[in-house]
Every structure is written in structure tokens, then in C-alpha cells.
């Protein structure tokens, strides 16, 4: 993860709060996925992604959020988005994620407590998850496959990306 972005998190009674500052991207999405995976494995059902200070999100980051949501929805859980900028909201909507993620839900358990939650996060970044080249390629591929499965538009939009990533995985097998 570069110095221009950070992931802070906190476990609260009813949810996991993940705050992305800077850019949400392929570089820090493995950290978000790892936090979410651990939380879901421990029985957690609500993940809140705080985008107040997030300057933008790429497709890998969005695919990571979609993947977490697709795991939570069948078990009665969800991924909620707090305080997205217009830019982030537009990016989410452009891929249809507003149908999969709950954006600024009015009855969320964190409503009215956002400033206290953010203050409780402190300033220590979440431990960065570093993937080797093959794991990173697989992570980016899975994120884009998740987005592609959501709609024909997304499938068409990301076909070249997923094809290239599959080819890259094949090349990495030979190394």
C-alpha cells in the first residue's frame, strides 16, 4: 500500500467498520478482503465501508466489496457504504453496485454515531496484506469476475481485463 492511502478498522458490537482514506484500489483491497473474510468467519454479518476521505475507487476495490456482499447477503448480512463522495458514489452506481451494497442506509445501527466511531478507530493502519504476483493476479481476476457476473454490461466492460488476467495466470504457472 502506498503512503497516499490507508485502511483503518474497528470492531463494534454490531458491525465491522472499515475506513478507506486516499484511494481504494487493487493495492489495498486485499487488506479490506482479509478484514472482511476474518469478520465473516467469526460470525459477523455487517461490514460498513466508510468512504468519507476516499478520493476514488477502482474496479478491483469495487469487486472486492461486491464479493464480500455476495457472501453476506445469503446469510442475512450486508455491506453498507457510509459517506461516499460524489465520485465514489458515481463509480459504484456505474457498475450497478448500488443494487448490491446498501449505500447510506437511513436505519443503520451506526447512524448518529459516525463521529464517535471514527474517533474510536485511532490512527493505526490495518496490517497490510501483501500478495505475491500470482496471488495478486488471482485477487484482481476474482474481483473482476464478480463484477462481470453482476450484469451483461459489466461482463462486456471487463471481458478484455479478465481474459488478460487469465492469460497472465497461465504464464505464471510456467514460472
N, C-alpha and C positions, 0 to 999 in steps of 0.2 A: 504494500500500500504506500502511496506517496505521501508527502507531507501536506498536500493540499486537501486531503480528505481524512476523516476519522469516523469510527464507529464506536459509539458509547452505548451501553446497555444496562438495564436493571430489571431484576425480577421483582414483581409486585404480587400482591395477593391473587389478583385475577388475571394477570397478563404479563407477558414479556415485552418490555419497551426497548426498541432499537432506534437510536438517533443517528442519522447519517448527516454529517457535515461535509461540505465540499461536494465532490461529485460521487454519485452512486454508480459504480462501474464494474467491469469484469475484474478489476484489481481487488476490490473489497467485497464483492458479492460472495466469494467463498466463506468469508468471515460471517456474513449475515446468514448464509445457509447453515453453517456449523452451529451458530447460536440457535437458530430455529429448529434444526434437527435434534439437538440436545434437549431443548424445551419440549418438543412434541414427544420425544422418547420418555421424558419424565412425567408425561400425562398432561402437559399444558395444552390449552385449546385456543388461546387468544394471543396473537402477536400483533403489536402496534408498531408501525414504522413511522417515525417522526421525520418529516422532510422539511421542517421549517427552515433549516440552514443548508439545505441541499441545493446546489446550484444547477444540477441536471442529473438525469439518469439515462444510462444506456440500455440497450436491449438485453444484454446479459443480466444486468441488475433486475430489470423488469421480469425477465424469465425466471429468475431465482425467486422473486416474490410470488409469481404465478404458481411455481412449483410447490412452495410452502402452502399456499392457499388451497391448491388441489389436494393436498394431503389432509388439510384440516377440515374442509367442508364436509366430506363424508362422515366425519366423526363429530359433527356438531360444532366445529370450531371455525375460526376465520382469521384473516389478516386484515387489519384496519390501517388506514393511512391517516396520519394526523398532520395538519398544517402544510399541505403541499403548495409550492409556489405555482403560479400560472404555468410556468414552463414544465414543471414536473407533472402537473395535472394534465396538461395537453399531451404530453408523451404517454402517460398511462391511458388516456382516452383514445389516442391514435391507434393503439393495439387492442382495444376492447377490454382492457383490464378493469375498467370501471364496472364491468359486469361480474367480475370475479373477486375483486377486492372491495371492501367496504370503506369508501372514502368519506372522511369527516362524519361518521355516523352520529346523529343527534342524541342517541340514548346510550352511548358507550360508557362503560364504567369509569373511564378516565376523564370524562367531561368535568370541567370545573376544577380539575386537579393538575392540569398540564404544567403550570409553573413549578409546583411542588415536586412533581415527578422529574422534571428536567434538573431541578436543583439537587435532587437526590442521586442523580447519575454521577455526579462528581466530574472529574476531568480525565480519568484514566481510560485510555482506549481499550477496546476489547482486544484480546490477543489475536494478532493477525494469523490467518490461516494461509500458509504458503504451500502451493501445489507444485509438483514437478510439471514438466512440459506436457506430458501425456494426460495427467490429471486435470490440468488447466484446460486443455483442448476438449476433454470429455465434459467438463463442467460447462464450458461455453456452448458446446453442442447440445447438451441436455436442456440448457436454458432456452435455446432457440427452437428445439423440438417442442418443448412445452408451449411456447408462443405459437408455433406453427399449427399445433393441434387445436388451437382455440378458434381458428377461422380459416376459410379458404384464402382470404386476403393476406393473412399473416403467413400462411403456407407459401403463397406465391412470393411474398415480400422477402422471405428468408430462405427460399429454395437454394439460391447460389451459396449462401453462407453455410447452410447445413451440408450441402454437397462438398464444399471445400473442406469443412471440418472433418467429415467422414474420410475424405482422401488423406488428410493430414494424419488422422489416427492410423490409417493403414500404413503410411510411411513410417510412423513412429514405432509400429510393431517390428519393422525390419531393422531398427537401430539397436 
